[in-house]
């Protein structure tokens, strides 16, 4: 009799341990896929990006976010089976990480750096872009990077362009040795802006009034130069080449695996190439 009770107690104990194990495993799984679970539950993907970075992200004539990054995010959300919501806080806030569930993904033309990699995970490269110098059309002093010494240089706050001006830029791509570009100038003064729109407005006032030049991405700069009808010009050679990656908040490997899978499909069926050519006139997309 006592033997049977002992066996029953042991069975209950084993069952309890097994049940507890299932709870622990289940909790770990939920935690590992927290972002993916949230997106699929809410049926909404919250994309965070820059409000004024044409042709990648900008407000169009209808007051809607548009551009290459927005189209890529729309296609990504479609393949995930959810709606897309776009939010546009300042770039410095985006790159500070610690999103705490406010945003799910940044398909937002971000370059990996050591500082950013400490607070964000970089998932996959989806295009590459050169960085250039833009000056007012009346400027004859700046013809390249070696002429930037002592100049006031505008850049969007928190960007690799600001870091370049400060001579602190290190491009630290996951799985690749860090790359530090050349800085062929003495100290220059970085003038940070919340938006490139404001920086170009100041440069339009004339050389040296508020800025001597702007450091920006070539494709964005080219579009602004063309639309400004003679107010600006791009000078010199490429300063450095930026590998642009999708970024997310830290700690969700299941979400990152799903992102890689969808981007691989978009590259494989030519979608990334098609969208790249639509917005930039050439294929700048990266192989997945």
Backbone bond lengths (Angstrom), bond angles and torsions (degrees), N, CA, C in turn:
res aa  C-N    CA-C-N  psi(-1)  N-CA   C-N-CA  omega(-1)  CA-C   N-CA-C  phi
1 X - - - 1.457 - - 1.514 110.77 -
2 X 1.328 116.12 -50.01 1.464 120.31 178.77 1.528 110.53 -64.92
3 X 1.351 116.58 -31.39 1.457 120.56 178.76 1.520 110.92 -65.26
4 X 1.312 117.48 -44.05 1.455 121.68 179.02 1.521 111.86 -62.96
5 X 1.361 115.45 -41.80 1.469 119.03 177.33 1.518 111.22 -61.67
6 X 1.340 114.54 -37.89 1.458 118.92 178.69 1.510 111.64 -63.12
7 X 1.359 115.19 -41.46 1.462 119.57 178.31 1.518 111.34 -64.99
8 X 1.339 116.55 -40.26 1.470 120.52 179.37 1.520 111.04 -63.70
9 X 1.345 115.84 -43.22 1.459 119.59 178.57 1.520 111.12 -61.85
10 X 1.335 116.33 -39.91 1.461 120.77 -179.91 1.526 110.33 -65.41
11 X 1.352 116.23 -41.00 1.467 120.25 178.34 1.525 110.60 -61.22
12 X 1.349 115.61 -42.34 1.470 119.74 179.08 1.522 110.27 -63.33
13 X 1.337 115.97 -40.60 1.466 120.67 -178.87 1.528 110.70 -64.20
14 X 1.336 116.43 -45.60 1.465 121.70 179.96 1.523 110.12 -62.35
15 X 1.342 115.84 -43.14 1.462 120.50 -179.81 1.525 110.55 -63.33
16 X 1.341 115.95 -40.56 1.465 120.31 -179.78 1.518 111.10 -64.79
17 X 1.356 115.59 -42.58 1.467 119.98 178.91 1.516 110.49 -63.47
18 X 1.348 116.36 -42.39 1.470 120.49 179.80 1.519 110.67 -63.03
19 X 1.346 115.62 -42.79 1.466 119.63 179.36 1.519 111.19 -63.43
20 X 1.338 115.20 -41.85 1.463 119.55 178.42 1.515 110.45 -62.63
21 X 1.337 115.72 -39.56 1.457 119.67 178.46 1.507 111.59 -61.48
22 X 1.333 116.46 -40.07 1.464 119.90 178.56 1.513 111.17 -64.01
23 X 1.342 115.43 -39.15 1.472 119.28 179.35 1.516 110.55 -64.15
24 X 1.347 116.00 -44.91 1.465 120.34 -179.01 1.514 111.01 -63.15
25 X 1.344 116.39 -46.71 1.458 120.33 179.17 1.505 110.86 -61.90
26 X 1.342 115.60 -43.03 1.458 120.05 179.22 1.507 111.91 -62.00
27 X 1.333 116.44 -41.39 1.468 120.11 179.37 1.507 110.78 -65.10
28 X 1.352 116.11 -42.43 1.461 119.48 179.63 1.513 110.55 -62.45
29 X 1.359 115.14 -40.66 1.455 118.96 -179.87 1.514 111.96 -64.17
30 X 1.360 115.42 -41.64 1.469 119.56 179.97 1.515 110.34 -64.36
31 X 1.337 115.54 -39.82 1.454 119.41 -179.62 1.531 110.50 -66.88
32 X 1.346 115.75 -40.34 1.463 119.60 -178.17 1.514 111.62 -64.69
33 X 1.350 116.82 -31.17 1.452 119.95 -178.65 1.513 112.71 -111.39
34 X 1.314 117.63 33.50 1.464 121.53 -173.06 1.524 112.43 -56.98
35 X 1.333 117.43 -48.31 1.463 120.30 -178.64 1.517 111.18 -66.89
36 X 1.328 116.16 -47.02 1.462 120.54 179.22 1.530 110.50 -59.50
37 X 1.333 117.05 -42.87 1.464 120.75 178.66 1.523 110.94 -61.61
38 X 1.321 116.78 -42.98 1.469 121.11 -178.20 1.528 111.18 -64.59
39 X 1.330 115.88 -45.52 1.465 120.30 -179.13 1.525 110.87 -61.52
40 X 1.327 116.37 -45.86 1.459 119.85 -177.43 1.525 111.87 -71.50
41 X 1.312 117.20 -31.92 1.469 120.71 177.88 1.524 110.78 -70.37
42 X 1.341 116.55 -45.62 1.469 120.81 -177.63 1.525 113.05 -80.52
43 X 1.348 115.48 -15.24 1.465 121.21 -176.08 1.527 112.28 58.82
44 X 1.340 115.74 30.59 1.465 122.00 -179.98 1.529 108.74 -139.85
45 X 1.331 116.32 131.11 1.463 122.36 172.99 1.523 107.73 -102.80
46 X 1.333 116.94 121.15 1.458 120.95 179.67 1.526 108.96 -96.50
47 X 1.315 115.02 107.28 1.465 123.05 179.79 1.523 108.79 -94.45
48 X 1.327 116.65 134.20 1.459 121.04 177.25 1.523 108.32 -112.19
49 X 1.345 116.62 134.86 1.459 119.42 -176.81 1.522 110.74 -156.82
50 X 1.326 115.62 176.97 1.459 123.26 179.04 1.530 109.19 -82.93
51 X 1.309 117.19 135.43 1.460 120.80 -177.95 1.522 112.91 -76.47
52 X 1.327 118.26 -21.44 1.466 120.62 -173.31 1.521 111.55 -135.93
53 X 1.334 116.28 68.30 1.459 120.66 -179.54 1.536 109.72 -138.66
54 X 1.346 116.06 62.31 1.469 119.78 -179.25 1.529 111.45 -67.30
55 X 1.329 119.62 147.04 1.471 127.46 4.61 1.524 113.44 -91.24
56 X 1.328 117.09 17.72 1.459 120.31 -175.27 1.526 112.70 -89.09
57 X 1.318 117.31 -40.91 1.462 120.85 177.14 1.521 108.65 -156.31
58 X 1.339 115.45 127.76 1.470 120.12 -178.18 1.522 109.08 -167.82
59 X 1.320 116.08 162.34 1.458 121.62 175.61 1.523 109.11 -83.01
60 X 1.322 117.42 123.97 1.461 119.46 179.49 1.531 110.99 -85.64
61 X 1.326 116.74 -174.87 1.463 121.36 -176.32 1.524 112.87 -63.58
62 X 1.316 116.77 -19.86 1.466 120.82 178.65 1.525 112.44 -90.25
63 X 1.353 115.77 2.20 1.457 119.66 -178.13 1.513 113.26 76.55
64 X 1.351 116.34 20.92 1.458 121.86 179.64 1.528 110.24 -110.83
65 X 1.332 116.11 149.40 1.449 119.60 177.19 1.527 109.48 -70.17
66 X 1.322 115.33 136.59 1.452 121.54 -174.92 1.518 109.18 -144.76
67 X 1.345 116.99 169.05 1.457 120.83 175.77 1.515 112.78 125.47
68 X 1.320 115.21 177.87 1.465 122.01 -177.90 1.518 111.41 -59.55
69 X 1.344 117.62 -51.07 1.459 120.58 -179.08 1.522 111.45 -60.94
70 X 1.325 116.97 -38.53 1.461 120.82 -179.38 1.528 110.13 -66.85
71 X 1.335 116.68 -43.35 1.466 119.82 178.31 1.530 111.55 -63.54
72 X 1.334 116.62 -39.78 1.467 119.92 177.90 1.533 109.61 -64.20
73 X 1.339 116.72 -43.01 1.463 120.55 179.37 1.529 111.51 -64.10
74 X 1.339 116.63 -38.74 1.471 120.64 177.89 1.532 110.52 -62.14
75 X 1.323 115.82 -44.66 1.456 120.16 -179.52 1.523 110.98 -66.38
76 X 1.329 115.66 -39.38 1.469 120.45 177.89 1.527 110.10 -61.29
77 X 1.349 116.43 -47.73 1.463 120.82 -179.87 1.529 111.23 -61.94
78 X 1.326 116.39 -39.89 1.468 121.58 179.50 1.523 110.53 -60.41
79 X 1.327 116.46 -43.82 1.464 120.27 -178.40 1.525 111.13 -72.49
80 X 1.315 116.00 -23.83 1.461 120.81 176.23 1.528 110.72 -80.30
81 X 1.345 116.21 -18.59 1.456 121.01 179.52 1.512 114.14 84.81
82 X 1.363 116.35 29.18 1.462 120.26 -178.80 1.531 110.12 -133.52
83 X 1.330 115.98 168.99 1.459 121.57 175.16 1.529 109.97 -82.42
84 X 1.336 116.68 159.37 1.460 121.38 178.35 1.523 110.45 -108.28
85 X 1.332 115.87 133.78 1.461 122.61 172.45 1.523 107.38 -123.54
86 X 1.333 117.51 129.21 1.470 121.87 -177.25 1.526 109.78 -109.73
87 X 1.334 116.58 130.29 1.464 121.94 175.42 1.518 109.31 -123.93
88 X 1.354 115.85 148.74 1.471 120.32 -171.80 1.534 112.74 -133.33
89 X 1.336 117.81 68.86 1.468 119.40 171.64 1.524 109.66 -71.91
90 X 1.313 117.91 179.61 1.466 119.87 179.22 1.530 109.79 -67.81
91 X 1.326 115.33 154.24 1.465 120.92 -178.98 1.521 111.37 -60.76
92 X 1.322 116.91 -37.85 1.466 120.59 -179.71 1.530 110.75 -62.12
93 X 1.325 117.54 -35.84 1.465 121.15 178.43 1.520 110.53 -71.06
94 X 1.326 116.59 -40.89 1.465 120.46 178.71 1.526 110.84 -59.65
95 X 1.318 116.12 -48.18 1.473 120.92 -174.37 1.529 113.08 -77.33
96 X 1.331 117.28 -8.10 1.469 120.50 179.18 1.526 111.76 -76.16
97 X 1.357 116.99 -13.74 1.458 120.41 179.22 1.522 112.11 70.79
98 X 1.353 115.60 -159.17 1.466 121.52 -179.98 1.525 110.59 53.26
99 X 1.322 116.01 51.40 1.465 121.56 -174.16 1.529 112.75 -70.12
100 X 1.319 117.42 -25.23 1.467 122.59 176.62 1.523 113.17 54.37
101 X 1.321 116.67 40.47 1.446 120.79 175.40 1.515 115.40 81.22
102 X 1.334 118.01 1.80 1.472 120.21 179.30 1.521 110.84 -69.93
103 X 1.330 116.23 -37.24 1.467 121.20 -178.55 1.518 108.71 -132.21
104 X 1.325 114.73 152.77 1.462 119.90 -176.07 1.521 113.18 -103.08
105 X 1.340 116.72 -30.69 1.462 119.69 -173.20 1.521 109.78 -158.17
106 X 1.330 115.39 151.22 1.461 121.58 175.48 1.525 108.13 -122.95
107 X 1.336 114.94 91.88 1.458 121.21 168.22 1.520 102.77 -94.82
108 X 1.315 115.95 78.31 1.470 120.60 -161.35 1.523 113.45 -142.99
109 X 1.336 116.31 30.85 1.470 120.25 175.31 1.525 112.67 58.34
110 X 1.335 116.43 47.39 1.463 120.71 179.83 1.528 111.54 -99.75
111 X 1.317 115.85 134.44 1.461 122.67 176.03 1.532 109.91 -95.54
112 X 1.329 118.91 132.20 1.462 119.98 177.06 1.528 111.56 -65.50
113 X 1.319 116.18 137.97 1.469 122.53 171.21 1.524 107.49 -138.60
114 X 1.316 116.51 163.55 1.462 121.01 179.85 1.519 110.65 -57.79
115 X 1.313 116.06 -44.01 1.465 121.34 -178.37 1.527 111.26 -62.97
116 X 1.318 116.56 -45.33 1.462 120.15 -178.72 1.525 111.96 -69.23
117 X 1.344 116.17 -36.86 1.459 120.43 -178.18 1.522 111.99 -65.74
118 X 1.330 116.88 -16.85 1.463 120.70 177.47 1.524 111.62 -74.68
119 X 1.341 117.60 -22.39 1.468 120.84 -175.48 1.528 113.63 -122.21
120 X 1.339 116.71 -10.14 1.459 121.61 179.54 1.525 110.05 -133.42
121 X 1.322 116.65 156.63 1.457 120.87 171.83 1.524 108.78 -101.58
122 X 1.329 116.71 133.39 1.461 122.20 176.27 1.525 107.79 -99.36
123 X 1.326 115.67 122.55 1.458 121.11 -167.82 1.520 112.88 -94.25
124 X 1.340 116.96 -52.06 1.465 120.55 -177.23 1.523 110.44 -159.89
125 X 1.318 115.82 144.70 1.466 120.82 175.44 1.522 108.46 -79.02
126 X 1.345 116.95 135.49 1.462 118.36 178.66 1.519 113.85 -122.91
127 X 1.344 118.74 -12.88 1.463 121.17 167.11 1.527 109.64 -163.60
128 X 1.330 116.16 169.86 1.463 121.52 179.36 1.526 108.87 -127.70
129 X 1.335 117.11 143.50 1.470 120.63 -175.12 1.527 111.55 -141.87
130 X 1.347 117.63 138.68 1.463 121.47 176.31 1.527 111.77 -83.74
131 X 1.327 116.59 152.17 1.463 123.01 176.39 1.531 109.27 -105.97
132 X 1.346 116.96 141.90 1.466 121.56 -174.62 1.532 111.67 -139.41
133 X 1.326 114.19 172.58 1.473 122.38 176.27 1.523 108.68 -104.13
134 X 1.336 115.80 134.49 1.461 121.52 175.39 1.527 108.24 -119.28
135 X 1.328 116.70 133.95 1.464 121.26 177.98 1.526 109.69 -127.28
136 X 1.322 116.02 165.39 1.455 120.81 171.53 1.525 108.61 -67.73
137 X 1.305 116.75 147.47 1.464 120.26 -176.78 1.522 113.51 -60.72
138 X 1.342 116.98 -20.06 1.465 119.53 179.89 1.526 112.80 -84.23
139 X 1.343 117.45 -2.31 1.462 121.48 -176.32 1.525 110.81 -84.88
140 X 1.332 115.70 123.85 1.468 121.67 177.03 1.517 111.66 -116.73
141 X 1.342 117.14 0.44 1.468 121.74 -176.81 1.525 113.07 -87.25
142 X 1.315 116.71 -34.01 1.459 120.66 -175.52 1.524 109.45 -100.96
143 X 1.317 114.74 113.60 1.473 120.40 179.35 1.518 112.63 -118.14
144 X 1.338 115.75 -5.10 1.458 120.94 179.84 1.511 110.71 -178.89
145 X 1.330 116.78 -177.08 1.464 122.37 -175.06 1.521 113.16 -61.74
146 X 1.331 117.30 -31.52 1.468 120.05 -178.59 1.524 112.54 -68.75
147 X 1.329 117.02 -12.16 1.468 121.34 -179.83 1.525 113.01 -96.87
148 X 1.326 117.77 8.19 1.464 120.84 -175.43 1.528 113.87 -86.67
149 X 1.309 117.77 -6.75 1.468 121.01 -177.80 1.525 110.66 -57.08
150 X 1.340 115.21 129.21 1.456 120.94 175.90 1.517 114.87 74.50
151 X 1.322 117.64 6.69 1.466 120.94 -176.54 1.530 111.34 -93.23
152 X 1.328 115.04 158.00 1.463 122.00 174.33 1.526 107.57 -94.23
153 X 1.337 115.01 114.73 1.452 120.61 -171.72 1.528 110.82 -117.47
154 X 1.310 116.47 122.70 1.450 121.58 -179.84 1.521 112.04 -84.77
155 X 1.316 115.41 147.50 1.471 121.98 175.44 1.519 107.87 -162.21
156 X 1.313 115.51 152.52 1.462 118.03 176.20 1.523 109.48 -67.85
157 X 1.332 116.23 135.32 1.465 121.79 -176.92 1.524 111.15 -60.46
158 X 1.328 115.43 137.04 1.455 121.21 176.86 1.513 114.99 82.78
159 X 1.336 117.66 4.01 1.465 120.84 -178.18 1.528 111.61 -92.83
160 X 1.332 115.30 167.92 1.460 119.97 174.84 1.529 110.53 -65.91
161 X 1.333 116.97 -24.89 1.470 120.85 179.02 1.525 110.54 -66.58
162 X 1.322 116.37 -40.77 1.471 120.12 176.45 1.530 109.87 -64.15
163 X 1.342 116.21 -43.10 1.459 120.13 178.82 1.529 111.30 -62.81
164 X 1.332 116.14 -36.56 1.466 119.89 178.71 1.522 110.10 -63.02
165 X 1.323 117.20 -46.84 1.465 121.31 179.79 1.526 110.35 -59.37
166 X 1.331 116.22 -37.57 1.471 121.17 179.74 1.524 112.36 -80.04
167 X 1.354 116.33 -1.23 1.465 123.44 -179.70 1.531 111.80 60.92
168 X 1.331 115.15 33.64 1.470 121.09 -179.60 1.517 112.88 -117.37
169 X 1.329 117.10 4.40 1.459 119.81 -174.43 1.521 112.32 -72.43
170 X 1.323 115.03 128.54 1.464 122.95 169.97 1.526 106.32 -131.59
171 X 1.321 117.19 120.00 1.468 120.95 177.92 1.520 107.77 -87.91
172 X 1.330 114.94 107.28 1.462 121.19 -173.20 1.522 108.94 -113.42
173 X 1.321 115.97 87.38 1.458 122.07 -178.81 1.523 109.54 -85.17
174 X 1.339 118.08 134.37 1.465 120.22 179.15 1.526 112.58 -53.82
175 X 1.331 116.27 129.58 1.449 121.28 177.24 1.517 115.04 81.96
176 X 1.333 117.25 2.32 1.463 121.83 -178.86 1.522 108.71 -128.72
177 X 1.339 116.91 144.97 1.454 120.21 178.48 1.534 110.17 -60.23
178 X 1.342 117.76 137.54 1.467 120.91 179.63 1.524 111.83 -57.30
179 X 1.315 116.12 144.51 1.461 122.20 -179.80 1.522 109.12 -120.03
180 X 1.327 116.28 127.55 1.462 121.69 176.28 1.524 108.24 -111.94
181 X 1.332 117.74 117.62 1.467 119.37 -177.94 1.522 111.93 -70.04
182 X 1.307 116.42 167.00 1.463 120.49 175.90 1.521 109.78 -78.25
183 X 1.343 115.15 146.66 1.464 121.09 177.33 1.526 108.05 -123.60
184 X 1.333 117.99 84.27 1.474 121.60 -173.72 1.524 113.41 -81.69
185 X 1.324 116.11 41.59 1.464 120.47 179.04 1.526 108.98 -147.92
186 X 1.350 115.49 155.60 1.456 120.45 172.81 1.523 108.14 -76.66
187 X 1.302 117.30 -174.20 1.457 120.38 -175.53 1.522 112.45 -57.07
188 X 1.328 114.69 134.63 1.463 122.49 174.08 1.527 107.10 -121.73
189 X 1.312 116.61 163.89 1.456 121.07 -179.49 1.524 110.21 -100.46
190 X 1.314 116.28 118.53 1.466 120.76 176.92 1.525 109.15 -82.41
191 X 1.314 115.75 128.46 1.466 121.70 176.97 1.529 106.88 -112.79
192 X 1.336 117.96 101.28 1.470 120.13 -175.40 1.533 112.87 -80.79
193 X 1.327 115.49 145.23 1.460 122.43 178.60 1.524 109.49 -128.87
194 X 1.322 116.41 148.39 1.463 120.43 174.60 1.516 111.32 -68.84
195 X 1.341 116.37 -26.79 1.454 121.43 -179.28 1.521 109.66 -143.91
196 X 1.340 116.65 143.88 1.455 120.27 176.05 1.522 111.53 -65.91
197 X 1.319 116.98 -24.49 1.466 120.19 177.22 1.523 110.38 -54.35
198 X 1.316 115.81 -47.84 1.464 120.98 -178.21 1.520 111.15 -67.15
199 X 1.328 116.61 -38.63 1.461 120.35 178.65 1.527 110.73 -60.65
200 X 1.311 117.44 -44.75 1.466 120.60 -179.92 1.530 111.61 -69.81
201 X 1.314 117.31 -31.16 1.465 120.12 174.27 1.528 110.80 -62.99
202 X 1.330 116.83 -40.85 1.464 120.82 178.82 1.527 111.37 -69.80
203 X 1.333 117.07 -39.91 1.462 119.99 179.02 1.531 110.63 -64.92
204 X 1.321 116.86 -31.20 1.467 121.19 -179.38 1.523 112.49 -66.40
205 X 1.331 117.50 -17.29 1.464 121.47 179.97 1.525 112.07 -70.54
206 X 1.339 116.89 -17.81 1.459 121.10 -179.74 1.515 111.38 126.34
207 X 1.312 116.62 154.86 1.470 121.75 -177.92 1.522 111.54 -62.13
208 X 1.337 115.96 129.93 1.451 121.30 174.48 1.501 115.67 82.46
209 X 1.319 119.20 -9.75 1.466 119.55 -178.82 1.524 110.60 -70.11
210 X 1.311 116.40 -51.12 1.459 120.03 172.29 1.523 110.82 -125.45
211 X 1.327 115.27 -30.40 1.465 121.26 179.16 1.519 110.26 -140.25
212 X 1.333 114.19 152.81 1.466 119.37 171.91 1.523 110.88 -97.08
213 X 1.326 116.20 -29.02 1.468 120.90 -178.42 1.515 109.60 -166.24
214 X 1.317 115.00 171.21 1.466 122.79 175.36 1.517 108.08 -128.28
215 X 1.324 116.37 140.07 1.464 121.62 171.35 1.525 106.63 -102.98
216 X 1.336 115.81 124.79 1.465 120.65 -173.07 1.524 110.16 -150.12
217 X 1.320 116.12 174.16 1.461 121.52 173.58 1.518 110.23 -75.80
218 X 1.313 116.76 142.81 1.462 120.77 -174.56 1.528 112.94 -59.01
219 X 1.319 116.71 -47.09 1.464 119.06 -174.88 1.524 111.55 -66.31
220 X 1.326 116.31 -40.30 1.462 120.38 176.08 1.517 110.48 -65.63
221 X 1.334 116.10 -45.59 1.468 120.71 -179.75 1.519 111.25 -62.35
222 X 1.324 116.76 -42.21 1.467 120.23 -179.15 1.520 111.47 -59.05
223 X 1.324 115.90 -43.27 1.468 119.68 179.84 1.524 111.31 -64.16
224 X 1.323 116.64 -41.52 1.464 119.83 179.82 1.537 110.66 -66.98
225 X 1.316 117.19 -40.52 1.469 121.49 178.86 1.525 110.47 -61.92
226 X 1.319 116.39 -44.75 1.462 120.52 -178.82 1.533 111.82 -64.93
227 X 1.319 117.02 -40.02 1.462 120.59 -178.07 1.525 112.51 -75.75
228 X 1.339 116.94 -23.45 1.466 120.73 -176.28 1.527 112.70 -80.60
229 X 1.341 117.36 -7.95 1.470 122.56 174.34 1.535 113.25 52.54
230 X 1.331 114.91 61.31 1.459 119.60 172.66 1.513 117.21 93.16
231 X 1.336 118.55 1.32 1.464 120.35 -178.89 1.527 112.71 -80.19
232 X 1.333 116.24 -28.58 1.465 120.87 -174.98 1.527 110.89 -129.74
233 X 1.336 114.23 164.46 1.464 120.43 172.61 1.523 109.44 -149.57
234 X 1.321 115.34 150.79 1.461 122.11 176.15 1.518 107.98 -94.38
235 X 1.347 116.27 132.95 1.470 120.10 -177.40 1.527 110.98 -125.89
236 X 1.333 115.15 154.63 1.460 121.20 173.92 1.509 114.40 75.60
237 X 1.318 114.60 -174.96 1.459 122.34 -179.24 1.524 110.58 -89.68
238 X 1.313 116.27 173.60 1.465 121.92 175.07 1.527 109.89 -59.84
239 X 1.332 116.60 132.06 1.465 121.09 -179.43 1.527 111.30 -77.02
240 X 1.312 115.08 -44.42 1.464 121.65 176.23 1.527 107.11 -165.52
241 X 1.320 115.99 159.73 1.465 120.90 179.27 1.521 109.04 -102.78
242 X 1.311 116.02 128.89 1.459 121.02 -177.31 1.522 112.08 -99.40
243 X 1.326 118.18 120.93 1.467 120.20 168.64 1.528 107.42 -80.70
244 X 1.317 117.54 124.84 1.459 121.32 -175.09 1.526 109.90 -103.63
245 X 1.329 115.96 126.13 1.463 121.59 -173.09 1.526 111.58 -121.35
246 X 1.323 115.05 153.55 1.459 121.94 167.98 1.531 107.48 -74.82
247 X 1.325 116.70 135.86 1.463 119.68 179.31 1.524 110.88 -126.51
248 X 1.330 114.84 153.05 1.469 121.99 179.69 1.522 108.48 -143.11
249 X 1.334 115.11 166.61 1.454 119.22 173.28 1.523 108.88 -67.17
250 X 1.302 116.89 157.59 1.457 121.35 -174.18 1.539 112.45 -73.88
251 X 1.331 115.23 150.64 1.447 120.18 164.71 1.508 119.09 99.82
252 X 1.344 119.25 21.59 1.459 119.22 178.48 1.530 110.62 -137.63
253 X 1.330 118.21 81.76 1.464 121.51 -177.80 1.517 113.22 -62.87
254 X 1.342 118.39 -30.91 1.465 120.37 178.56 1.526 110.73 -65.53
255 X 1.313 116.54 -40.71 1.462 121.96 178.14 1.526 110.07 -64.09
256 X 1.316 116.56 -44.73 1.458 120.99 -179.57 1.533 111.56 -63.81
257 X 1.317 116.58 -38.57 1.468 120.50 178.36 1.531 110.54 -64.49
258 X 1.337 116.37 -39.19 1.480 120.22 179.38 1.528 110.43 -67.40
259 X 1.333 116.80 -39.34 1.468 121.10 178.21 1.530 110.14 -60.49
260 X 1.327 116.57 -48.19 1.461 120.82 -179.81 1.524 111.35 -59.77
261 X 1.325 115.52 -40.44 1.468 120.48 -178.91 1.528 111.03 -62.84
262 X 1.325 116.57 -45.62 1.469 120.21 -177.89 1.523 110.89 -69.05
263 X 1.326 118.08 -41.13 1.466 120.33 179.14 1.523 111.17 -65.88
264 X 1.321 116.46 -35.14 1.466 119.17 177.10 1.525 110.14 -62.86
265 X 1.326 115.98 -40.07 1.463 120.35 177.48 1.533 110.95 -65.42
266 X 1.328 117.05 -41.23 1.465 120.70 -178.82 1.522 111.58 -67.28
267 X 1.312 116.04 -32.94 1.465 119.44 176.19 1.526 110.31 -74.42
268 X 1.327 115.57 -40.35 1.457 120.27 -176.72 1.516 113.86 -65.18
269 X 1.335 117.28 -35.48 1.464 118.93 -178.31 1.531 112.75 -95.20
270 X 1.345 116.39 7.64 1.464 120.17 174.44 1.517 115.83 86.96
271 X 1.344 118.00 3.82 1.467 120.79 -177.50 1.524 111.89 -64.40
272 X 1.334 117.62 -44.36 1.468 120.29 -179.67 1.529 110.80 -62.49
273 X 1.304 116.91 -41.52 1.468 120.83 177.63 1.525 110.66 -62.45
274 X 1.319 116.97 -45.43 1.466 122.09 -178.86 1.529 111.46 -60.72
275 X 1.330 116.85 -45.58 1.461 120.54 -179.07 1.531 110.90 -69.66
276 X 1.330 116.03 -36.48 1.464 120.39 177.44 1.521 110.77 -62.09
277 X 1.306 116.59 -46.82 1.464 120.63 -179.65 1.523 111.31 -66.21
278 X 1.317 116.91 -34.51 1.465 121.37 178.77 1.526 110.83 -60.67
279 X 1.335 116.85 -43.03 1.462 120.33 -171.28 1.525 114.62 -97.92
280 X 1.333 118.05 -24.41 1.466 119.28 -176.10 1.520 113.59 -119.52
281 X 1.332 117.44 -9.49 1.444 120.43 179.72 1.515 114.41 85.41
282 X 1.340 116.25 -2.51 1.464 120.07 177.02 1.518 109.40 -155.65
283 X 1.313 115.53 169.70 1.460 120.23 -178.61 1.533 110.41 -87.65
284 X 1.318 116.52 105.37 1.460 120.57 177.93 1.535 110.32 -108.10
285 X 1.342 116.65 7.60 1.460 120.89 -176.76 1.528 110.94 -70.52
286 X 1.319 115.80 155.48 1.458 121.79 -177.95 1.524 109.93 -105.07
287 X 1.330 115.64 148.24 1.454 120.90 177.72 1.523 109.14 -70.52
288 X 1.312 115.64 136.58 1.478 120.57 -176.91 1.528 111.59 -92.88
